[in-house]
Amino acid sequence: MQGFLPPLPWHEPEKEDLTNRENEVLITIAEGLSAKEAAFKLHIALATVRAHKASIYSKLDLHSVPAVLNYAIRKGLVQLRYLDHRSATTVSDIHCPPKPLE
């Protein structure tokens, strides 16, 4: 078929596409924190958290908290702790590995 162009390869956005603060907010989202809790934890205004959250969702083309969690796990920003088959998955089961010293 002439004139048909194959689809461009899909490029998953990288965490490097986010600012340091956006990465911190992304981790709080993945941890299941509310915007208010994230603001308290990061010592920033609630409006700032909401702005970063909107920017993260836009830059990474994500549309839900589960999608953010999936992305954060795949990129190694958070890890799920081992759960046996009888326990429920909760926010407390998410572990953020310590940042390497620079």
C-alpha positions in Angstrom: 0.0 0.0 0.0 1.6 3.2 -1.2 1.7 6.2 1.1 1.4 4.2 4.2 4.0 5.1 6.9 4.7 2.6 9.6 4.0 3.8 13.1 6.8 5.6 14.9 8.4 3.5 17.6 6.9 4.3 21.0 9.2 6.0 23.4 8.4 5.6 27.1 9.2 8.8 28.8 12.2 8.5 31.2 12.3 9.7 34.8 15.1 12.0 33.6 12.4 13.9 31.7 11.1 15.0 35.1 12.7 17.5 37.4 14.1 16.3 40.8 11.1 17.7 42.6 8.7 16.0 40.1 10.5 12.7 40.8 10.0 13.3 44.5 6.3 14.0 44.0 6.0 11.0 41.7 7.3 8.8 44.5 4.8 10.2 47.0 2.0 9.5 44.6 3.3 5.9 44.1 3.5 5.6 47.9 -0.2 6.4 48.0 0.2 9.7 49.9 -2.5 12.3 49.4 -1.5 15.7 47.9 -1.7 17.2 51.4 0.5 14.5 52.9 3.0 14.9 50.0 3.1 18.6 50.7 3.8 18.1 54.3 6.5 15.4 53.6 8.2 17.5 51.0 7.8 20.9 52.8 6.1 22.5 49.8 2.7 24.1 49.3 -0.3 22.0 48.4 -0.8 23.9 45.2 2.8 23.1 44.3 2.2 19.4 44.7 -0.9 19.6 42.5 1.0 21.5 39.8 3.8 18.9 39.9 1.3 16.1 39.8 -0.4 17.6 36.7 3.1 18.1 35.1 4.1 14.4 35.9 0.8 13.0 34.4 1.2 15.2 31.3 4.9 14.5 30.7 4.6 10.7 31.3 1.2 10.5 29.6 -0.2 8.7 32.7 -3.9 9.0 33.8 -4.2 7.3 37.1 -2.4 6.5 40.4 -2.1 2.8 39.4 -0.4 3.9 36.2 2.0 6.1 38.2 2.7 3.2 40.6 3.4 0.8 37.7 5.8 3.3 36.1 7.6 3.9 39.4 8.1 0.2 40.0 9.3 -0.4 36.4 11.8 2.5 36.8 13.1 1.3 40.1 11.8 4.3 42.1 9.8 2.1 44.4 9.7 -1.6 45.2 6.9 -3.8 46.4 7.8 -5.8 49.5 7.2 -9.5 49.5 3.7 -10.4 50.4 2.5 -13.9 51.2 -0.7 -15.0 49.5 -2.8 -14.3 52.6 -1.9 -10.7 53.0 -3.5 -7.8 51.2 -1.5 -5.3 49.2 -1.6 -1.9 50.9 0.3 1.3 50.7 2.5 0.2 53.6 3.7 -2.6 51.4 5.5 -0.2 49.1 9.2 0.5 49.8 11.3 3.3 48.4 14.9 2.4 48.2 17.3 4.9 49.6 18.8 7.4 47.2 22.5 6.8 46.4 24.9 9.4 47.8 26.3 11.7 45.3 
